[in-house]
Amino acid sequence: MKPKALVEIFRENQNNNGTLKSLFATQFLGKLSETELSGLKKSIEKEITSRQQSFVDEKIAYLQSLGYKVEK
């Protein structure tokens, strides 16, 4: 299965608040072992952290382009 197809399946099975529909979560996630779920969770958290850092880096670059000095 290609990544794009998997993303479409997840999007089709999301509630309005972005969580997975209960039946889909039970059927899909129920097939994975605890180790596999843990690995999936770590990968998702890593991706979220990366995207958040990317967002911060963009804002810092923008402020620096306006001449501000940005420090942590």
Order of alpha helices (4+ residues) and beta strands (2+ residues): alpha-alpha-alpha
